[in-house]
Amino acid sequence: MGKGQPVHSPFFVVRSVPTEETSRFSVSVPKKVAKIAVQRNKTRRQVYSIIKKMAKQIKPGRSGLVIAKIGSEKLPFESMASEIKSIFVKSGLLK
């Protein structure tokens, strides 16, 4: 996957590139965000859950990477969902 154009929000960065395949996304939560693996995994699972709920709205043929920033691990689920939805709209990933 190429680098893609990054789109920033206060708590996340999204990089996406066009592909010939169906849309798919990866989530990265660096140790700088959460030192304990349990916290990183919880944040990662929450982001995957939010993306899964938005799957029907995501344009086909995109591969992307969602990178968590410091502070994202403390966000309530609803705030995290609205933050991810807004960054996906900003990056043009939603229909």
N, C-alpha and C positions, 0 to 999 in steps of 0.2 A: 504494500500500500504506500502511495506517495505521502508527502507531508500534509497536503490539504491546507486550506485556508483556516486559521484559527478564529473562532468567535468567542469572545470573553464575556463573562458575567461576574458578579462579585464572588460567587462560590464555585463556578464551573468553567471549563474551557471545552469547546467542542471543535474537533477537526473532522472534516468529512471530504470524501473524494467520490466521484462517480464510478460505478462499476457496472459490469454486464450482468452481475448476479442479483439475487434478491437483496434487499437492505439488511444490514447486520451492524451491530454496534458492540464495542468493547468498553469496559469501564476500568479506569485506573485510579486507585487511591494510594498515593505515595505515603511512605513512612513519615514524611514531614507533616502530613495532615493528621495522622493518628498513629502514635507509636505502637499501640497494642493491636495485634492482628485481629482480635475479636471486633474492635471498633472499625477497622478498615473493611472487614468482611461484611459487617452490618450495613455500612454505608454503600458498599458495592451492591449488595442484594437489594437495598431500597431503590437504587438508581435503576437496576435491571427491571425491577417490578414496575417502576414508573414508565420506562421505555416500552415494556410489554403491553401496558394498558393503552399506550398511544400508538401501537403498531399499525392499526388500520388508518391512522392519519398521516403516517410517514410516507413520503414519496418513495416509489420503488427505485432500485438501482443506485443506492447510496451505501457506502461503508463508512463507519465513523468511530471515533474514539472520544469518550467523555472522560475528562480528567478533573478530579475533585481538587478544590483549593482549600487552604486552611480556613476552618470555620464551618465547612459544609457538614462535618460529622456531628455538629451540635444543632443543626436545623431540624425542626419538626418535619414529619413526613409531608404534610400539606404544603409547607413552605418550600420544601425541596421539589415537590411536584410542580408547583407554579414556576419556580426558578428554571427547572429543566424545560418545561413547556415554552417559556418565554425565550430561552436561548435557542431552542429548536426553531421557533418562529423567526427569530433574528437571523439564523443561519440559512433559512429557506428550506428546511428539511420537511416541514409539514405541508400537506396539500392545501 
